[in-house]
Amino acid sequence: MAQAETQTPQQEILKVTRNDLPLSCPRPGDAVADLHPRVYLPIEKSGTATCPYCGARYQLTD
């Protein structure tokens, strides 16, 4: 019997600007704001960040 491959779909990269800093996930106003604790993500140096709870990926665009 062959094993079925399970692929996790790539999450969309959410674009943020310096006006959105400090970056937190979930972001204020998100419909999922109560799904996990708010965490602040360091994005300034690398330009990218991933939420350790939900895996949301962010990219700094400016």
Secondary structure, 3 states (H helix, E strand, C coil): CCCCCCCCCCCCEEEECHHHCCCEECCCCCCCCCCCCCEECCCCCCCEEECCCCCCEEEECC
